[in-house]
């Protein structure tokens, strides 16, 4: 199992009000230059919120939610400081409650 860290907010706030696309684009460029594997993902309506241990954070987040999930704790801490109005947390996966850490409840 791996530990995944996340910032959670409403899709409107994170994807429309904040310039998060530029932040993630710059981070992706930096990772490519350093030949580092991408360790963060944007997940709309993340399925991990359905796990019983996530009930409190799920209830605090305006709908519809979006999460930036990473295995890099420092990156998530940096995002929390930069964005302010987000919920942070962590979980272990895969597990019986969270079989796929990057799963979304949104169908395309």
VMD Tcl script that builds the backbone (N, CA, C; Angstrom):
set m [mol new atoms 324]
animate dup $m
set s [atomselect $m all]
$s set {name element resname resid chain x y z} {
  {N N UNK 1 A 0.832 -1.190 0.000}
  {CA C UNK 1 A 0.000 0.000 0.000}
  {C C UNK 1 A 0.871 1.246 0.000}
  {N N UNK 2 A 0.364 2.275 -0.640}
  {CA C UNK 2 A 1.025 3.571 -0.674}
  {C C UNK 2 A 0.189 4.579 0.102}
  {N N UNK 3 A 0.846 5.616 0.567}
  {CA C UNK 3 A 0.137 6.731 1.181}
  {C C UNK 3 A -0.078 7.799 0.119}
  {N N UNK 4 A -1.310 8.244 0.003}
  {CA C UNK 4 A -1.681 9.300 -0.927}
  {C C UNK 4 A -2.141 10.502 -0.105}
  {N N UNK 5 A -1.719 11.672 -0.528}
  {CA C UNK 5 A -2.076 12.920 0.126}
  {C C UNK 5 A -2.941 13.708 -0.849}
  {N N UNK 6 A -3.813 14.550 -0.320}
  {CA C UNK 6 A -4.696 15.272 -1.225}
  {C C UNK 6 A -5.066 16.652 -0.694}
  {N N UNK 7 A -5.405 17.518 -1.634}
  {CA C UNK 7 A -6.136 18.750 -1.349}
  {C C UNK 7 A -7.487 18.576 -2.021}
  {N N UNK 8 A -8.513 19.028 -1.341}
  {CA C UNK 8 A -9.883 18.827 -1.780}
  {C C UNK 8 A -10.599 20.168 -1.746}
  {N N UNK 9 A -11.334 20.466 -2.796}
  {CA C UNK 9 A -12.108 21.702 -2.866}
  {C C UNK 9 A -13.236 21.510 -3.866}
  {N N UNK 10 A -14.063 22.533 -3.992}
  {CA C UNK 10 A -15.113 22.462 -5.003}
  {C C UNK 10 A -14.475 22.638 -6.373}
  {N N UNK 11 A -15.076 22.035 -7.375}
  {CA C UNK 11 A -14.565 22.173 -8.739}
  {C C UNK 11 A -14.570 23.639 -9.161}
  {N N UNK 12 A -15.593 24.373 -8.777}
  {CA C UNK 12 A -15.666 25.783 -9.152}
  {C C UNK 12 A -14.464 26.546 -8.592}
  {N N UNK 13 A -14.182 26.363 -7.317}
  {CA C UNK 13 A -13.068 27.079 -6.694}
  {C C UNK 13 A -11.733 26.672 -7.307}
  {N N UNK 14 A -11.463 25.381 -7.325}
  {CA C UNK 14 A -10.133 24.919 -7.716}
  {C C UNK 14 A -9.875 25.011 -9.217}
  {N N UNK 15 A -10.873 24.771 -10.028}
  {CA C UNK 15 A -10.652 24.735 -11.472}
  {C C UNK 15 A -11.028 26.030 -12.197}
  {N N UNK 16 A -11.803 26.896 -11.544}
  {CA C UNK 16 A -12.218 28.130 -12.210}
  {C C UNK 16 A -11.679 29.391 -11.531}
  {N N UNK 17 A -11.737 29.448 -10.210}
  {CA C UNK 17 A -11.303 30.652 -9.496}
  {C C UNK 17 A -9.793 30.726 -9.317}
  {N N UNK 18 A -9.148 29.607 -9.142}
  {CA C UNK 18 A -7.706 29.554 -8.918}
  {C C UNK 18 A -6.976 29.232 -10.219}
  {N N UNK 19 A -5.808 29.796 -10.423}
  {CA C UNK 19 A -5.023 29.487 -11.637}
  {C C UNK 19 A -4.249 28.169 -11.481}
  {N N UNK 20 A -4.941 27.123 -11.049}
  {CA C UNK 20 A -4.285 25.843 -10.745}
  {C C UNK 20 A -3.711 25.181 -11.989}
  {N N UNK 21 A -4.314 25.426 -13.144}
  {CA C UNK 21 A -3.796 24.819 -14.376}
  {C C UNK 21 A -2.366 25.279 -14.647}
  {N N UNK 22 A -2.103 26.549 -14.403}
  {CA C UNK 22 A -0.738 27.063 -14.613}
  {C C UNK 22 A 0.245 26.440 -13.634}
  {N N UNK 23 A -0.175 26.281 -12.396}
  {CA C UNK 23 A 0.684 25.669 -11.375}
  {C C UNK 23 A 1.034 24.237 -11.775}
  {N N UNK 24 A 0.028 23.480 -12.178}
  {CA C UNK 24 A 0.256 22.082 -12.542}
  {C C UNK 24 A 1.050 21.964 -13.844}
  {N N UNK 25 A 0.814 22.868 -14.770}
  {CA C UNK 25 A 1.571 22.881 -16.028}
  {C C UNK 25 A 3.057 23.128 -15.746}
  {N N UNK 26 A 3.348 24.094 -14.880}
  {CA C UNK 26 A 4.730 24.402 -14.522}
  {C C UNK 26 A 5.377 23.230 -13.790}
  {N N UNK 27 A 4.637 22.606 -12.892}
  {CA C UNK 27 A 5.179 21.454 -12.157}
  {C C UNK 27 A 5.454 20.294 -13.114}
  {N N UNK 28 A 4.568 20.064 -14.071}
  {CA C UNK 28 A 4.768 19.007 -15.062}
  {C C UNK 28 A 6.013 19.282 -15.894}
  {N N UNK 29 A 6.173 20.531 -16.329}
  {CA C UNK 29 A 7.367 20.912 -17.097}
  {C C UNK 29 A 8.641 20.653 -16.284}
  {N N UNK 30 A 8.613 21.047 -15.026}
  {CA C UNK 30 A 9.769 20.834 -14.149}
  {C C UNK 30 A 10.084 19.342 -14.003}
  {N N UNK 31 A 9.060 18.532 -13.812}
  {CA C UNK 31 A 9.273 17.086 -13.682}
  {C C UNK 31 A 9.898 16.514 -14.947}
  {N N UNK 32 A 9.427 16.948 -16.108}
  {CA C UNK 32 A 9.994 16.461 -17.372}
  {C C UNK 32 A 11.461 16.857 -17.502}
  {N N UNK 33 A 11.779 18.092 -17.129}
  {CA C UNK 33 A 13.177 18.540 -17.183}
  {C C UNK 33 A 14.073 17.728 -16.248}
  {N N UNK 34 A 13.534 17.353 -15.108}
  {CA C UNK 34 A 14.291 16.575 -14.125}
  {C C UNK 34 A 14.211 15.062 -14.381}
  {N N UNK 35 A 13.483 14.696 -15.445}
  {CA C UNK 35 A 13.246 13.293 -15.776}
  {C C UNK 35 A 12.639 12.532 -14.594}
  {N N UNK 36 A 11.716 13.206 -13.937}
  {CA C UNK 36 A 11.025 12.650 -12.774}
  {C C UNK 36 A 9.622 12.214 -13.179}
  {N N UNK 37 A 9.187 11.102 -12.645}
  {CA C UNK 37 A 7.847 10.585 -12.932}
  {C C UNK 37 A 6.785 11.450 -12.256}
  {N N UNK 38 A 5.698 11.703 -12.964}
  {CA C UNK 38 A 4.592 12.498 -12.423}
  {C C UNK 38 A 4.007 11.765 -11.215}
  {N N UNK 39 A 3.846 12.495 -10.111}
  {CA C UNK 39 A 3.325 11.891 -8.887}
  {C C UNK 39 A 2.118 12.662 -8.343}
  {N N UNK 40 A 1.382 13.316 -9.249}
  {CA C UNK 40 A 0.174 14.030 -8.845}
  {C C UNK 40 A -0.880 13.900 -9.945}
  {N N UNK 41 A -2.145 13.938 -9.522}
  {CA C UNK 41 A -3.258 13.757 -10.441}
  {C C UNK 41 A -4.426 14.625 -9.995}
  {N N UNK 42 A -5.203 15.110 -10.942}
  {CA C UNK 42 A -6.436 15.853 -10.665}
  {C C UNK 42 A -7.589 14.894 -10.901}
  {N N UNK 43 A -8.433 14.731 -9.886}
  {CA C UNK 43 A -9.548 13.792 -9.986}
  {C C UNK 43 A -10.844 14.517 -9.618}
  {N N UNK 44 A -11.726 14.644 -10.606}
  {CA C UNK 44 A -13.044 15.220 -10.344}
  {C C UNK 44 A -13.915 14.169 -9.677}
  {N N UNK 45 A -14.693 14.617 -8.696}
  {CA C UNK 45 A -15.606 13.742 -7.963}
  {C C UNK 45 A -14.906 12.460 -7.515}
  {N N UNK 46 A -13.850 12.574 -6.708}
  {CA C UNK 46 A -13.032 11.417 -6.341}
  {C C UNK 46 A -13.799 10.352 -5.549}
  {N N UNK 47 A -13.614 9.116 -5.953}
  {CA C UNK 47 A -14.308 7.990 -5.326}
  {C C UNK 47 A -13.825 7.730 -3.902}
  {N N UNK 48 A -12.587 8.108 -3.580}
  {CA C UNK 48 A -12.088 7.833 -2.226}
  {C C UNK 48 A -12.931 8.512 -1.151}
  {N N UNK 49 A -13.681 9.550 -1.526}
  {CA C UNK 49 A -14.547 10.222 -0.551}
  {C C UNK 49 A -15.700 9.348 -0.074}
  {N N UNK 50 A -15.963 8.257 -0.785}
  {CA C UNK 50 A -17.033 7.331 -0.382}
  {C C UNK 50 A -16.601 6.405 0.747}
  {N N UNK 51 A -15.319 6.337 1.047}
  {CA C UNK 51 A -14.839 5.499 2.150}
  {C C UNK 51 A -15.374 6.060 3.466}
  {N N UNK 52 A -15.778 5.188 4.387}
  {CA C UNK 52 A -16.339 5.652 5.660}
  {C C UNK 52 A -15.441 6.625 6.419}
  {N N UNK 53 A -14.138 6.424 6.354}
  {CA C UNK 53 A -13.224 7.303 7.094}
  {C C UNK 53 A -13.118 8.703 6.477}
  {N N UNK 54 A -13.701 8.886 5.302}
  {CA C UNK 54 A -13.663 10.190 4.619}
  {C C UNK 54 A -14.951 10.986 4.807}
  {N N UNK 55 A -15.875 10.474 5.581}
  {CA C UNK 55 A -17.195 11.106 5.724}
  {C C UNK 55 A -17.106 12.557 6.186}
  {N N UNK 56 A -16.222 12.857 7.124}
  {CA C UNK 56 A -16.124 14.226 7.637}
  {C C UNK 56 A -15.637 15.196 6.553}
  {N N UNK 57 A -14.575 14.830 5.844}
  {CA C UNK 57 A -14.075 15.709 4.785}
  {C C UNK 57 A -15.070 15.822 3.643}
  {N N UNK 58 A -15.756 14.731 3.340}
  {CA C UNK 58 A -16.761 14.764 2.279}
  {C C UNK 58 A -17.874 15.751 2.635}
  {N N UNK 59 A -18.297 15.742 3.893}
  {CA C UNK 59 A -19.381 16.639 4.312}
  {C C UNK 59 A -18.952 18.105 4.339}
  {N N UNK 60 A -17.663 18.383 4.511}
  {CA C UNK 60 A -17.153 19.757 4.561}
  {C C UNK 60 A -16.961 20.372 3.182}
  {N N UNK 61 A -16.806 19.554 2.149}
  {CA C UNK 61 A -16.446 20.058 0.826}
  {C C UNK 61 A -17.679 20.387 -0.006}
  {N N UNK 62 A -17.735 21.614 -0.551}
  {CA C UNK 62 A -18.843 21.956 -1.461}
  {C C UNK 62 A -18.845 21.030 -2.681}
  {N N UNK 63 A -20.019 20.807 -3.223}
  {CA C UNK 63 A -20.196 19.918 -4.372}
  {C C UNK 63 A -20.125 20.700 -5.668}
  {N N UNK 64 A -19.754 20.136 -6.753}
  {CA C UNK 64 A -19.047 18.859 -6.857}
  {C C UNK 64 A -17.577 19.040 -6.470}
  {N N UNK 65 A -16.998 18.008 -5.855}
  {CA C UNK 65 A -15.620 18.118 -5.386}
  {C C UNK 65 A -14.596 17.769 -6.459}
  {N N UNK 66 A -13.382 18.229 -6.235}
  {CA C UNK 66 A -12.234 17.841 -7.044}
  {C C UNK 66 A -11.057 17.705 -6.087}
  {N N UNK 67 A -10.179 16.756 -6.370}
  {CA C UNK 67 A -8.999 16.553 -5.528}
  {C C UNK 67 A -7.746 16.556 -6.384}
  {N N UNK 68 A -6.703 17.119 -5.832}
  {CA C UNK 68 A -5.371 16.921 -6.385}
  {C C UNK 68 A -4.734 15.922 -5.437}
  {N N UNK 69 A -4.384 14.775 -5.989}
  {CA C UNK 69 A -3.859 13.661 -5.215}
  {C C UNK 69 A -2.392 13.478 -5.584}
  {N N UNK 70 A -1.562 13.212 -4.575}
  {CA C UNK 70 A -0.141 13.024 -4.838}
  {C C UNK 70 A 0.452 12.063 -3.819}
  {N N UNK 71 A 1.555 11.453 -4.205}
  {CA C UNK 71 A 2.327 10.649 -3.257}
  {C C UNK 71 A 3.398 11.520 -2.599}
  {N N UNK 72 A 3.460 12.784 -2.988}
  {CA C UNK 72 A 4.449 13.720 -2.475}
  {C C UNK 72 A 3.798 14.636 -1.430}
  {N N UNK 73 A 4.069 14.348 -0.166}
  {CA C UNK 73 A 3.474 15.097 0.938}
  {C C UNK 73 A 3.857 16.584 0.883}
  {N N UNK 74 A 5.086 16.883 0.537}
  {CA C UNK 74 A 5.546 18.276 0.481}
  {C C UNK 74 A 4.781 19.081 -0.571}
  {N N UNK 75 A 4.507 18.479 -1.711}
  {CA C UNK 75 A 3.754 19.162 -2.761}
  {C C UNK 75 A 2.359 19.524 -2.268}
  {N N UNK 76 A 1.697 18.596 -1.598}
  {CA C UNK 76 A 0.349 18.852 -1.083}
  {C C UNK 76 A 0.391 19.932 -0.010}
  {N N UNK 77 A 1.388 19.904 0.862}
  {CA C UNK 77 A 1.530 20.967 1.863}
  {C C UNK 77 A 1.723 22.322 1.197}
  {N N UNK 78 A 2.536 22.362 0.144}
  {CA C UNK 78 A 2.760 23.606 -0.588}
  {C C UNK 78 A 1.454 24.111 -1.211}
  {N N UNK 79 A 0.682 23.195 -1.796}
  {CA C UNK 79 A -0.603 23.593 -2.376}
  {C C UNK 79 A -1.542 24.140 -1.305}
  {N N UNK 80 A -1.572 23.507 -0.152}
  {CA C UNK 80 A -2.428 23.956 0.942}
  {C C UNK 80 A -2.070 25.390 1.333}
  {N N UNK 81 A -0.785 25.677 1.453}
  {CA C UNK 81 A -0.357 27.028 1.811}
  {C C UNK 81 A -0.693 28.036 0.711}
  {N N UNK 82 A -0.568 27.616 -0.526}
  {CA C UNK 82 A -0.826 28.505 -1.660}
  {C C UNK 82 A -2.314 28.768 -1.857}
  {N N UNK 83 A -3.125 27.745 -1.672}
  {CA C UNK 83 A -4.551 27.853 -1.986}
  {C C UNK 83 A -5.412 28.286 -0.806}
  {N N UNK 84 A -5.007 28.008 0.402}
  {CA C UNK 84 A -5.696 28.360 1.639}
  {C C UNK 84 A -7.029 27.646 1.848}
  {N N UNK 85 A -8.008 27.887 0.987}
  {CA C UNK 85 A -9.362 27.386 1.234}
  {C C UNK 85 A -9.585 25.990 0.682}
  {N N UNK 86 A -8.766 25.055 1.116}
  {CA C UNK 86 A -8.892 23.663 0.695}
  {C C UNK 86 A -8.825 22.770 1.928}
  {N N UNK 87 A -9.287 21.572 1.763}
  {CA C UNK 87 A -9.217 20.547 2.807}
  {C C UNK 87 A -8.070 19.627 2.431}
  {N N UNK 88 A -7.278 19.233 3.398}
  {CA C UNK 88 A -6.190 18.298 3.131}
  {C C UNK 88 A -6.387 17.030 3.939}
  {N N UNK 89 A -5.746 15.980 3.465}
  {CA C UNK 89 A -5.813 14.716 4.174}
  {C C UNK 89 A -4.929 13.693 3.503}
  {N N UNK 90 A -5.039 12.481 3.981}
  {CA C UNK 90 A -4.270 11.383 3.404}
  {C C UNK 90 A -5.026 10.087 3.587}
  {N N UNK 91 A -4.649 9.098 2.793}
  {CA C UNK 91 A -5.230 7.766 2.908}
  {C C UNK 91 A -4.242 6.752 2.364}
  {N N UNK 92 A -4.464 5.512 2.736}
  {CA C UNK 92 A -3.661 4.398 2.249}
  {C C UNK 92 A -4.472 3.667 1.178}
  {N N UNK 93 A -3.802 3.280 0.113}
  {CA C UNK 93 A -4.489 2.554 -0.957}
  {C C UNK 93 A -3.467 1.735 -1.744}
  {N N UNK 94 A -3.892 0.687 -2.383}
  {CA C UNK 94 A -5.255 0.163 -2.401}
  {C C UNK 94 A -5.613 -0.512 -1.080}
  {N N UNK 95 A -6.891 -0.435 -0.758}
  {CA C UNK 95 A -7.431 -1.048 0.452}
  {C C UNK 95 A -8.851 -1.505 0.141}
  {N N UNK 96 A -9.463 -2.266 1.035}
  {CA C UNK 96 A -10.848 -2.670 0.779}
  {C C UNK 96 A -11.795 -1.471 0.630}
  {N N UNK 97 A -11.541 -0.401 1.385}
  {CA C UNK 97 A -12.397 0.782 1.310}
  {C C UNK 97 A -12.056 1.666 0.103}
  {N N UNK 98 A -10.775 1.678 -0.292}
  {CA C UNK 98 A -10.324 2.510 -1.413}
  {C C UNK 98 A -9.480 1.643 -2.344}
  {N N UNK 99 A -10.132 0.868 -3.213}
  {CA C UNK 99 A -9.383 -0.034 -4.090}
  {C C UNK 99 A -8.543 0.687 -5.148}
  {N N UNK 100 A -9.033 1.842 -5.635}
  {CA C UNK 100 A -8.319 2.604 -6.657}
  {C C UNK 100 A -8.206 4.044 -6.182}
  {N N UNK 101 A -7.011 4.490 -5.804}
  {CA C UNK 101 A -6.873 5.845 -5.245}
  {C C UNK 101 A -7.205 6.968 -6.214}
  {N N UNK 102 A -7.192 6.695 -7.502}
  {CA C UNK 102 A -7.425 7.737 -8.502}
  {C C UNK 102 A -8.782 7.623 -9.190}
  {N N UNK 103 A -9.645 6.768 -8.676}
  {CA C UNK 103 A -10.959 6.555 -9.287}
  {C C UNK 103 A -11.847 7.782 -9.114}
  {N N UNK 104 A -12.706 7.986 -10.106}
  {CA C UNK 104 A -13.666 9.076 -10.093}
  {C C UNK 104 A -15.073 8.504 -10.182}
  {N N UNK 105 A -16.020 9.196 -9.553}
  {CA C UNK 105 A -17.427 8.797 -9.669}
  {C C UNK 105 A -18.087 9.463 -10.874}
  {N N UNK 106 A -17.350 10.321 -11.539}
  {CA C UNK 106 A -17.850 11.014 -12.730}
  {C C UNK 106 A -17.637 10.115 -13.949}
  {N N UNK 107 A -18.691 9.948 -14.720}
  {CA C UNK 107 A -18.571 9.184 -15.949}
  {C C UNK 107 A -18.385 10.147 -17.106}
  {N N UNK 108 A -17.591 9.760 -18.049}
  {CA C UNK 108 A -17.289 10.636 -19.187}
  {C C UNK 108 A -18.282 10.423 -20.293}
}
mol reanalyze $m
mol bondsrecalc $m
mol representation Tube
mol addrep $m
